[in-house]
Every structure is written in structure tokens, then in C-alpha cells.
């Protein structure tokens, strides 16, 4: 079970960072706003890997503590945590040298949800694998 959750965290991180990089490029070409001094490939990779591995740890801990309702509680905590984390990009103070600072939340706010969305997208596949391994 621990290996399945870790694998899910890694796959979720790859999926989320792929979506974030694609979204970053689309946003840049659509608006012309360049926030690469703040949000670049390194920060996108680090944030998505960190959040996904943390989610894997929380998922594993919730499965140990709550057993039957672990999935429900984990999804509730992950979704609530993602919404709570929205305050960070909205309240961020950008350097004065950055043009179009009002467009920054439009770039970062959707990216906050990519790890949770990718985790919940691939979760049924990993549940099926885990269930198959039990039988």
C-alpha cells in the first residue's frame, strides 16, 4: 500500500507539473505577462513535487488512522487545503519591476489546484491496482 501511494504521488506530481508548465506557456502567450522571475520551471517543479509528496504522506497517514473513511477524509483535507492556500498568490506582493502585477493571480491561482486535481484524476486507477493486488 505504501508503494502504491508513493507511486500515485509521483505520477500526480508529473501530471500536475506538466499541466502547470503548459498553462504557464499558454498564459504567457495569451496575456504577454512575463512572471518568469517569480514563477519559473524550477519553482513549478519544486512546488508540484513537494505538494504531491506531502499529499502522499497525508494519504498514507489517513489510511493508517481512519481506515474505512480514509479516502473521504483525505480528499476533504486536500481540497480544503488547496482552497486555503489560495490566500498565498492573492496576497503576494510583487516587486515593483514586474509589469502587469494584476495578472499574477490569474496565472498562479489555477496552478494551486493542479496537484489536487491530478491526484483525484488518477486515484481511481491506483485504487483498482491496489484492489487487484489485495486479491
Secondary structure, 3 states (H helix, E strand, C coil): CHHHHHHHHHHHHHHHHHHHHHHHHHHHHHHCCCCCCCCCHHHHHHHHHHHHHHHHHHHHHHHHHHHHHHHHHHHHHHHHHHHHHHHHHHHCCCCCCCCCHHHHHHHHHHHHHHHHHHHHHHHHHHHHHHHHHHC
